[in-house]
Amino acid sequence: MEANPELCRKIKTKFHQFIDNQDLILINKCIAGSGNEGLMTFYIHKYDSVLSTLEKPLKHLSDYEIIFVESITYKEILENYGCPDCLKVDIEGYDKVILNDVVNTGKLPNYISFENCGIETLKKMLDLDYYQSFNIVSFYNFEKIYKANEKIYPVPLDQTILSPWLSKKDILNVYLRMPESWFDIHMTTEKKVTSDPDMNYYFNNISLQLALKRIIPHPVKSYLKKILGFKK
């Protein structure tokens, strides 16, 4: 599922063999919450595609291009393709809406991953008593934790995470102690709790690049990206 037409074109080129063999189905739509079917306003970030969003940006709106994209709901995906074994949700502020739909359908994947969208959402997922093992990966050190980062490995996704798998009690404890709120949460139906929490997995790496990004005013960064033709 990809809402950005430009990224769809790149995916078709990079993974054409999988698409041709029907091992990969690429849908150029945005996933929307129930009751929001039809064309949706989509904000494409001009310089960093991962920041594109269905939610109107609260700041730096000039960094975005506005388009309209056809939508599809989680219920429609179930009807057309069946319940997924693995579901990855990371849609810049819209995660909570989709997770609510997932829960309300009662059709839960065996493995789910989503970007942190608050303690209430986490508790709602835990209260399902469906998932048995849990993991957190901070975006500030994900390159060390995701063993298969930007590569294709013939192994299940959860086997590429180096941080320990936690119990329901421990995931709440780690969540409340996280130094930053920017992280992924992983859940699986498999019983694979590996060890007690170790907060060393979640602390920020010292990054000169990140420090510079925070110091330089945003208008200056946008201007430099524009004149340099920066895009990712």
N, C-alpha and C positions, 0 to 999 in steps of 0.2 A: 504494500500500500504506500503510494507516494503521491503527494499532492502537487509537487513542483514539476511542471512539464519539462523543464531543462534537465532536472535530475533523472527523470524517466528516460530521456533520450540517452543520457550517459549510462544508465543501468542497462538499457537495451544493447548498447554497444559492448559494454564490459562483460555482460553475462548472457550474450546472445545464444551461446551453446546450450545453456540450461533452459532458456526460454524456448528455443527451438525443440528441445527434447521434452518440453512440458514439465520439467522438474521445477521450474520457477514460473509462477503466474504473477505478472506485474499489473497492478491496477492503478491507473492515473486518476485517483480520487482522494478526497480527504475523508477521514473517518469522523463522523459527527455523532452527537448524542441524540437519543430518541426524541422525536419532535422537532428536530432541526434539519429535516431532509430537504433536498433541493440544492440550489447554488449557494455556496458559502463564500464569504469574503476571506481571502487568504493573503497574508502579509509575507512577501518573500524578502528576506534580508539580502541587500545588494552585495554584501561582502562576505558573509558567513552563512551558508545555506542552513546550517543546523539551528540557527536562531529564527528561522521562518516559523510563523505561528498563525493559528486561527483567532487568537485573542488579540484585540487591538493593542499594540505596544503602548505602554504608559509613558515611555520616553524615547527620544531619538527616532521619532516617526519618519524623519527624512531619510533614514537609512533603509527604508523599506519600499518595495514596489507592491502596489495593490492589484490583485487579480481576482477572478471569480472561478471557483472550482466546484465541480459536481461532487456531491457527498454520498457516502454510504454508511450505514449504521452497523454496529456489531451484530445485531439481530439479522440483518440482511446477509452479512458475511456467513453466519451460521447456516442460513437457509441455502445459500449458493455453494458453499464449500465445506460445510461441516465444522465441528468444533476443533479448533487447533490444538495440537499437542503442546506447542510452545507459543507464547504471546509476549511480544516486546512492545511496551507502550512508552514512548518518549516524544511527546508532541507539544513541548513548550507551553506549559500552563494549562493544557486541556486534558491532562492525564486523569484528573479526578472525575471528570464527566464520563470518560470512557470506562473507567474502572467501575463506576456506579452501574453503567449499563451491563457490564460483564457480570457483576454480582446479581443484578436483577433478573437476568436471563436464566440463571442457575446452571448455565453451561460453562464450566470452568476448565481452562487448560491445565494440563498436569504440571506445566512450568510457566511461570509468569514473572516478568521483570518490568519495573516501572520507575520513573524518576520520582524522587521524594516530593510528595505534595501535601505533607502535613501529618501530624500524629493521629488525627481522627481517621484519615483514610487507612493508615497502617492498622489501627485497631479494628476497623471494619473488616479488613482482609483477614486479620488474625481470628476474629470472632466467627469466621466461617467454619473453623475447625477442619478445614480441608487440606491445608498445606502443613507439612511436617518439619521442613527444614528451611532456614532463612539465611540470607547473606546481605551484606552492605558493601558497596564499593564506592569510595569517594572519587569524585572527578578530579581531585587534585593529585591523586597518585594512581589513577586507573591503569596507566601504562605498565606499572609494576605488578598490578593485581590481575589484569586480564592477560593471561598467558598467550592467547591467540589474537591479540589486538591487530586488526587490519589484515589478518591472514585467514585462510580457509583451512580448517582442520577437520578431519573425518571423525570427530568425537562430539558427544552432546555438549551443548553450551555450558552446562553447569560444571563440566570437568575442566574447563579452561579458567576457572576462577581460583586464585591461589589463597585467598583469605578463608578463614574457617567458617564452616556451616554451623549455624547456631540454633538453639531451641527457641520456642516462642517467648519464654521469659527473658532469655539473653538478648534477643533482637530488640526488645523494648528497652532493656538496660543500655545497650550500645547506642540505640537511636537517641536517647536522652542525653548521652555523653558526647555525641558527635561534635567536633570543633567547628564544622561548617554544615550548612543545610543542603549543599549541592552534592547529591549522591544518588546512586541507583539502589533499589531494593529488589532482591531476587527471592522467589519462593518456589519450592518444589514439593510434590506429593511424596517423594522418596524420603525415607528415614536415613539421613546421612549426616547427622550432627557429628562434627569432628573434634571439637575441643571447646574449652571455655573461651570467653571473649578475650581478645588481646588488642588493646587500643592502639598498639603500634601500627596496626594495619590501616588506621583511619586518619592519622595526623597528616597535615600538609607537608609536602616536600618544599624545601626552600627553592624558590624559582625567581631568578633575576628577571626573566621575561615577564612573569606575572606581576612582579613589583613595578616594572616600568609601565605596564598596561594600566595599572591603577593610578600611577602618578600623572601620566600624560592626559590632558583634558580630552574628553570624547570628541568634540568638534575637530580637534587637531588630528586625532587618529582617523576619523572619517575622511578628512581632506587628504591625508597622506595615502590612504587606501584608494581613493578615487584617482589621484594623479598617477599612482603606481600601477593601477589596474589590478589591484589585489582582489582575489576572489577564491573562495574555497567552499 
